[in-house]
Amino acid sequence: MNAPRIGGASLRATRPTISSRGIKRKAPRPTQPMSVHPLPPNPPVNPRINPSANTHPSTKSTPSQKRAPPKSELERFQERIRAERDARHKQTYHGISPRVLTFLGITALTISTYTGYLYASYTREVSKAQSLSIPTDVSDRYNTTAPTFDAEVELSEKAMRLGAKRADLVRLARGDVLEVSCGTGRNLEYYELGERRGVDAEGRATVRGCRTLAFVDLSPQMVAIAEEKFRRLRPGFQRVVFRAQDAASVSVVKAAVLGPGQDADAEVGKDRYYDTIVQTMGLCSMPDPVATLTHLGSITEPTRGRILLLEHGRSYYDWVNRILDNLAPAHADRHGCWWNRDIGAIVRESGLEIVEEKRWHFGTTWRYVLRPRQDRVEKAGEGV
Ligand SMILES: C[S@@+](CC[C@H](N)C(=O)[O-])C[C@H]1O[C@@H](n2cnc3c(N)ncnc32)[C@H](O)[C@@H]1O
């Protein structure tokens, strides 16, 4: 058994030993004085600096030969912390703690359950929608949905920030203005009322604001709500008329510049054209949108007149269109709107000239500024 060492010195008793040559020698005495106090461990020896230092592993003293100095409270505490940290680290997966792994697992489970639920509901709705036989003309649905229309579309319009898009479009309206498919009047607040003449940045004469306004909608229930709203929102403006009419055959029904006591509806302007025609979210609801647009072009002032559209329809993406197509019959039956129409194709077929085109929301929201085809306008002018 090895004798214990204190401060690097052996405590073995000094007694004679016999060397290989048979000479009795005394075992060397400890070189260090014995001490009852623990000494710090020997500093590591650099063999290059002290070649006599024996660093061979076989001759090094084993840990059991040394007595480790007693550890202080702090050292023991630090050791325990280190051990706990090592144990924790061994339990992690790629360095991710069990708590985070549990959270991720629960999240993945919730998402997959919800996705499964959505998919099941979607396939159920698709098979229901495909079994329906819905006519192309679903515009009568608005007669019954009129009272709840605003409440139904409010949230989705807010989420899509459609209010700002309506405002940006409608503020372009100027002169004698017609809004078709006006519905419950969701654009009313954005019109600049009263015509103002001025000059633009390049010094050209400009006209801003609306001189007269006419609102038409096929549904008397919808147009009644729009009229009531207008009287409440813009009580001072008198040059306005409201009619339940088909946009496909609407005639020029301008409220004339009235004198005191005159009835706006009785005074219909004699001009043939409007300066601006506005329609928002209307092409989806009418049975023949191409013919309606072509007609609107025929009552738009030929050179400076504009048709302003904000519509919804097909997307840039096939996967979105597939969803729109699959659910279209059920949506049309319930809301009176075919949401899978190709608005771009309708506009091109109408024969109107595109001044500006923009799309948002995966391409499902379309904004157009249109005007009558200028080559046709010139030909008509030459024929006069
Ligand atoms: C989706 S709502 C849009 C209402 C409104 N323009 C808006 O932006 O909230 C469609 C409207 O088009 C009207 N409509 C459908 N076919 C029409 C037609 N041929 N002529 C005029 N209005 C029509 C419906 O009565 C309904 O009010």
The ligand as an ORCA input file, in Angstrom:
! r2SCAN-3c Opt
* xyz 0 1
  C     -70.786     43.127    -54.141
  S     -71.950     44.374    -54.195
  C     -70.909     45.786    -54.264
  C     -71.541     47.010    -53.714
  C     -70.680     48.246    -53.683
  N     -70.335     48.701    -54.981
  C     -69.451     48.061    -52.859
  O     -68.344     48.306    -53.346
  O     -69.581     47.673    -51.683
  C     -72.556     44.261    -55.852
  C     -73.692     45.208    -56.146
  O     -73.940     45.173    -57.548
  C     -75.321     45.309    -57.734
  N     -75.653     44.821    -59.086
  C     -75.609     43.566    -59.538
  N     -75.947     43.536    -60.822
  C     -76.192     44.798    -61.199
  C     -76.576     45.416    -62.414
  N     -76.762     44.686    -63.515
  N     -76.756     46.725    -62.438
  C     -76.547     47.476    -61.317
  N     -76.198     46.957    -60.139
  C     -76.007     45.626    -60.083
  C     -75.919     44.493    -56.620
  O     -77.261     44.827    -56.368
  C     -74.989     44.867    -55.462
  O     -75.473     45.965    -54.776
*
